[in-house]
Amino acid sequence: MTTRIFHNGQVLTARGFERDACAVVEDGHIVALLHGEPPSGGERIDLQGGWLVPGFIDVQVNGGGGVLFNNDTSVEGIAAIGRAHRGFGTTGFLPTLISDDAEVMRRAIAATRDAIAQGVPGVLGLHLEGPYLAPARRGTHDAGKFRVPDADEIAMATSLDNGITLITLAPERLPLASIRALVERGAIVCAGHSAASHEEARAGLDAGITGFTHLYNAMSPLQGREPGMVGAALEDAGSWCGVIVDGVHVHPASLKVALKAKSRGKVLLVTDAMPMVGGATPSFDLYGETITAVDGVVRNAAGALAGSALDMASAVRNSVRLLGLPLDEACRMAAQYPAEFLGLDGERGRIAPGYRADLVLLDAEVNVRRSWIGGRE
């Protein structure tokens, strides 16, 4: 058994960054957090004064490394996406399928099952973003793919048996019994791409919805006499909200409002990343349409936002620069809070004894210098 000792850095613990802390890793897990001189023996990893933080967990990753999950529902495609995002500190992710036909969904679920079984680094499950969405808030999704699932499709959509299933849906489009059935079959259900009224969103929460996908985007807004889905999300104490902090999808002032409204720990960073993250080309095909990134903003031919070119390290950096958050809290929004949302607290998202050694080394500019999954670089 190899012992690795991470020392000479600033380690993010429950108390914040600690300069004199060192993390001891054995068999892929953190076994001790020590202070003062690092112990003798084992392999020493000199952090050279950098910031050691928990590996980032991204619950909304449509693509990366030139691959769009919808277009390559294979183990190799998932592995390529994971490789691209690891360079930006993401050590755990959900490959995300945009609304598509049932057969594509089956292939995506099968590929995710095989990727987890084969130990593809970082794969935690999958995110089905649709196809149970509202045409009025479709974004770049193909409304021709939208439908209401019957019992057989509910069983298919929740058939991943070795990982997490996250499903984004419009609560006003499904019977509440169908939402409850998805939850009962183990899915984590989020509301998104929805024109729901506040009352409809509230009914969805009561039926088992626990999160909101890319808050503010593709959902009914908060207004004085109609709080809409945004109002329901900000009002509800128990739910989580994913946010895209790229300076484009949501104005920083609106994000600051969300952070003030929600309890600490209930807002988490997501990228909604497309293939250009870690890839060589600025465009890709979706539903036969060319999607292009210009100056870092991803749009379809009609000019609608179509995911993002954001990576998690940039999301953390933007949270510090645009939202004024301290680095430790921005890192928690990228690691600890997503882990809690996914039910993985106790396993991932913190640097503490008993947790997996999924770690990221940042420099002073919040660039990723090194990363480890299960203690392996």
C-alpha positions in Angstrom: 0.0 0.0 0.0 1.4 3.4 -1.1 1.2 6.2 1.4 1.2 9.7 -0.1 1.7 12.8 2.0 0.5 16.1 0.5 2.4 18.9 2.2 3.8 22.4 1.9 0.5 23.9 0.7 -2.7 25.5 1.9 -5.2 22.8 2.5 -9.0 23.5 2.4 -10.5 21.9 5.6 -13.7 22.5 7.5 -11.9 25.5 9.1 -10.9 27.0 5.8 -7.4 27.1 4.3 -4.8 25.8 6.6 -1.1 26.4 5.7 0.4 24.0 8.2 -1.9 21.1 7.3 -0.9 18.0 5.4 -3.1 15.2 4.0 -2.1 11.6 4.3 -3.6 9.3 1.6 -3.7 5.5 1.6 -5.6 3.2 -0.8 -7.3 6.1 -2.5 -8.7 7.7 0.6 -7.6 10.4 3.1 -6.7 8.7 6.3 -5.4 11.7 8.3 -5.1 15.4 8.4 -2.0 16.4 10.3 -0.5 19.7 11.3 3.1 20.8 11.6 6.0 18.8 10.2 4.8 16.1 7.8 5.5 12.5 9.0 8.4 10.5 7.6 7.9 7.6 5.2 5.7 7.4 2.2 5.7 9.4 -1.0 5.9 13.1 -0.4 4.0 15.4 -2.7 5.2 18.9 -2.4 2.4 21.4 -3.1 4.9 24.3 -3.4 2.7 26.7 -1.5 -0.4 26.1 -3.7 -4.0 25.6 -2.7 -5.2 22.0 -2.2 -9.0 21.7 -2.6 -11.5 18.9 -3.0 -11.9 17.8 -6.6 -14.7 19.6 -8.4 -18.0 17.8 -9.1 -20.0 18.9 -12.2 -23.6 17.7 -12.5 -24.2 19.1 -15.9 -21.6 18.2 -18.6 -23.0 17.9 -22.1 -19.6 17.5 -23.7 -15.9 18.2 -23.8 -12.8 17.4 -25.7 -14.7 17.8 -29.0 -17.3 15.2 -28.0 -21.0 15.9 -27.4 -22.6 13.1 -25.4 -25.8 13.1 -27.6 -23.6 12.4 -30.6 -21.3 9.8 -29.0 -23.2 7.7 -26.5 -20.2 5.4 -25.9 -17.8 4.5 -23.1 -15.1 6.1 -25.2 -17.1 9.3 -25.6 -17.7 9.5 -21.9 -14.0 8.9 -21.2 -13.0 11.7 -23.7 -15.4 14.1 -21.9 -13.9 13.2 -18.6 -10.3 13.7 -19.8 -11.1 17.1 -21.1 -12.7 18.3 -17.9 -10.0 16.8 -15.6 -7.6 19.4 -16.8 -9.9 22.0 -15.2 -10.2 20.3 -11.8 -13.4 18.2 -12.4 -12.8 14.8 -10.7 -16.5 13.8 -10.7 -19.1 14.4 -13.3 -22.5 13.4 -14.8 -22.4 13.2 -18.6 -25.5 15.0 -19.6 -27.9 14.0 -22.4 -29.9 16.8 -23.9 -33.5 15.9 -24.9 -33.4 13.0 -27.4 -35.3 9.9 -28.6 -35.8 6.9 -26.3 -33.2 4.8 -28.1 -30.5 7.4 -27.7 -31.5 7.6 -24.0 -31.1 3.8 -23.7 -27.6 3.9 -25.3 -26.6 6.7 -23.0 -27.7 4.8 -19.9 -25.9 1.6 -21.2 -22.7 3.5 -21.9 -22.8 5.2 -18.5 -23.3 1.8 -16.8 -20.4 0.3 -18.7 -18.2 3.3 -18.1 -18.7 3.0 -14.3 -18.2 -0.7 -14.4 -14.9 -0.3 -16.3 -13.7 2.4 -13.9 -13.6 5.3 -16.3 -12.2 8.1 -14.0 -14.8 10.5 -12.5 -18.0 9.1 -13.8 -20.7 9.2 -11.1 -23.8 8.6 -13.2 -25.7 10.6 -15.8 -28.0 13.5 -16.1 -31.0 13.3 -18.4 -31.8 17.0 -19.2 -35.2 16.3 -20.8 -37.0 15.2 -22.8 -39.8 16.0 -20.4 -39.6 19.8 -20.9 -41.8 22.7 -21.9 -41.7 24.0 -25.5 -42.1 27.6 -24.3 -38.7 27.3 -22.4 -36.9 24.9 -24.7 -33.7 26.9 -25.1 -31.7 25.0 -27.8 -33.5 21.7 -27.1 -35.5 20.1 -29.9 -39.2 20.4 -28.9 -39.9 17.6 -31.4 -38.3 15.3 -28.9 -40.4 16.4 -26.0 -42.9 13.9 -24.5 -44.6 12.7 -21.3 -43.2 9.4 -20.1 -45.4 6.4 -19.6 -44.6 3.7 -17.0 -42.2 1.9 -19.4 -40.2 5.0 -20.1 -40.1 5.9 -16.5 -38.6 2.5 -15.8 -36.1 2.9 -18.7 -35.0 6.4 -17.6 -34.3 5.2 -14.1 -32.6 1.9 -15.1 -29.0 2.8 -14.3 -28.2 0.5 -11.5 -24.6 1.4 -10.6 -24.6 5.2 -10.5 -26.6 8.3 -9.9 -29.5 9.3 -12.2 -30.4 13.0 -12.3 -33.4 14.0 -14.4 -34.4 17.6 -15.3 -38.1 18.1 -16.2 -40.8 20.7 -16.4 -43.2 19.9 -13.5 -46.2 21.3 -15.3 -45.7 18.9 -18.1 -46.0 15.7 -16.1 -48.6 14.2 -13.7 -47.4 14.6 -10.2 -47.7 10.8 -9.9 -45.0 10.5 -12.6 -42.6 12.8 -10.7 -43.2 10.7 -7.6 -42.5 7.5 -9.5 -39.2 8.8 -10.8 -38.2 9.7 -7.3 -39.4 6.4 -5.9 -37.2 4.6 -8.4 -34.1 6.4 -7.1 -33.8 9.4 -9.5 -32.8 12.9 -8.3 -35.3 15.2 -10.0 -34.7 18.8 -10.9 -37.0 21.4 -12.4 -35.9 23.2 -15.4 -36.8 24.3 -19.0 -40.2 25.1 -17.5 -42.9 27.7 -17.8 -44.4 26.5 -14.5 -46.3 28.9 -12.3 -45.2 29.3 -8.7 -48.0 26.9 -7.7 -47.0 24.3 -10.2 -43.4 24.5 -9.2 -44.4 24.2 -5.6 -46.4 21.2 -6.3 -43.4 19.6 -8.1 -41.3 20.2 -5.0 -44.0 18.6 -2.8 -43.9 15.6 -5.2 -40.1 15.1 -4.7 -38.2 17.6 -6.8 -35.1 18.6 -4.9 -33.2 20.9 -7.3 -33.4 23.5 -10.1 -31.3 23.3 -13.2 -29.3 26.4 -14.2 -31.3 28.8 -12.1 -32.8 31.8 -13.9 -32.2 30.2 -17.4 -35.0 28.6 -19.3 -37.6 29.0 -16.5 -40.5 31.3 -15.6 -39.0 34.4 -13.9 -39.7 36.1 -10.6 -42.2 38.9 -10.9 -44.2 40.9 -8.4 -47.5 39.2 -8.8 -46.3 35.9 -10.3 -43.2 34.5 -8.5 -42.8 31.8 -11.2 -40.3 29.0 -10.9 -37.4 31.4 -9.9 -39.5 32.6 -7.0 -40.3 29.0 -6.0 -36.6 28.1 -6.2 -35.4 31.1 -4.1 -38.2 30.6 -1.5 -37.8 26.9 -0.9 -35.4 26.2 1.9 -34.6 22.6 1.2 -33.8 22.6 -2.6 -30.5 23.1 -4.4 -29.9 25.4 -7.3 -27.3 25.0 -10.0 -25.8 28.2 -11.4 -23.7 29.0 -14.5 -21.2 31.7 -13.4 -19.8 32.8 -16.7 -20.9 36.4 -16.7 -23.2 35.7 -19.7 -26.0 33.3 -18.6 -26.9 35.3 -15.5 -26.1 38.8 -14.3 -23.8 38.8 -11.3 -26.4 40.8 -9.3 -29.0 38.1 -9.8 -26.6 35.5 -8.6 -25.8 37.5 -5.5 -29.6 37.7 -4.8 -29.8 33.9 -5.1 -26.9 33.5 -2.7 -28.6 35.8 -0.2 -32.0 34.1 -0.6 -30.8 30.4 -0.3 -29.3 28.9 2.7 -25.5 28.4 2.6 -24.7 25.2 0.8 -27.8 25.2 -1.5 -26.2 26.9 -4.5 -23.8 24.9 -6.5 -21.6 25.6 -9.6 -22.3 23.8 -12.9 -20.8 24.4 -16.3 -23.5 23.2 -18.8 -20.3 22.6 -20.8 -20.3 21.8 -24.6 -17.6 20.0 -26.7 -15.3 23.1 -27.1 -14.2 22.8 -23.4 -10.8 21.2 -23.7 -11.5 20.7 -27.4 -9.8 22.1 -30.5 -12.8 23.3 -32.5 -15.2 26.1 -31.6 -18.3 24.4 -33.1 -20.2 21.2 -33.1 -23.4 19.6 -34.4 -26.6 19.3 -32.4 -29.8 18.0 -34.0 -28.2 18.7 -37.4 -27.6 22.3 -36.6 -24.2 23.9 -36.2 -23.6 25.4 -32.7 -20.6 27.8 -32.4 -18.7 29.6 -29.7 -17.8 33.2 -30.4 -15.7 35.0 -27.7 -16.5 32.2 -25.3 -20.3 32.4 -25.7 -22.0 29.4 -27.3 -25.1 30.1 -29.4 -27.2 28.4 -32.1 -27.9 29.9 -35.5 -30.8 31.8 -34.1 -28.6 33.4 -31.4 -30.0 31.5 -28.5 -27.6 30.4 -25.8 -26.7 26.7 -26.3 -24.9 25.6 -23.2 -21.5 27.1 -22.4 -17.8 27.0 -23.0 -17.3 27.2 -19.2 -15.0 24.9 -17.2 -15.2 24.4 -13.4 -11.9 26.2 -12.7 -13.2 29.2 -14.5 -16.6 29.0 -12.7 -14.7 29.0 -9.3 -12.5 31.9 -10.5 -15.6 33.9 -11.7 -17.3 33.3 -8.4 -14.4 35.0 -6.7 -14.1 37.8 -9.2 -17.7 38.5 -10.2 -19.5 37.6 -7.0 -16.9 38.6 -4.4 -16.9 35.2 -2.7 -13.9 34.0 -0.8 -12.0 31.2 -2.6 -12.8 28.6 0.0 -16.6 29.1 -0.4 -16.3 29.1 -4.2 -14.5 25.8 -4.0 -17.2 24.4 -1.7 -19.8 25.4 -4.3 -17.8 23.3 -6.8 -17.2 20.3 -4.6 -18.8 20.0 -1.2 -22.3 21.3 -2.2 -22.6 19.2 -5.4 -21.6 16.1 -3.4 -24.3 16.9 -0.8 -26.9 17.4 -3.5 -26.0 14.0 -5.1 -26.1 12.3 -1.7 -22.3 11.7 -1.7 -21.5 13.6 1.4 -19.3 11.4 3.5 -17.5 10.1 0.4 -16.6 13.1 -1.8 -16.4 16.8 -1.7 -14.2 17.5 1.3 -10.6 17.0 2.4 -11.2 15.0 5.6 -10.4 11.6 7.0 -12.5 8.9 5.3 -13.2 10.8 2.1 -11.9 9.8 -1.3 -8.7 11.5 -2.3 -10.2 13.4 -5.2 -8.0 16.5 -5.0 -7.0 19.5 -7.0 -4.0 21.8 -6.7 -4.7 25.4 -7.6 -2.3 28.3 -8.0 -2.8 31.9 -6.9 -4.7 32.7 -10.2 -7.0 29.7 -9.6 -5.5 27.7 -12.4 -5.4 23.9 -12.0 -1.8 22.7 -11.7 -2.4 19.0 -10.7 -5.3 16.8 -9.9 -5.8 13.3 -8.4 -8.8 10.9 -8.5 -8.7 8.3 -5.7 -5.2 9.4 -4.9 -3.9 8.8 -8.5 -2.7 11.7 -10.5 
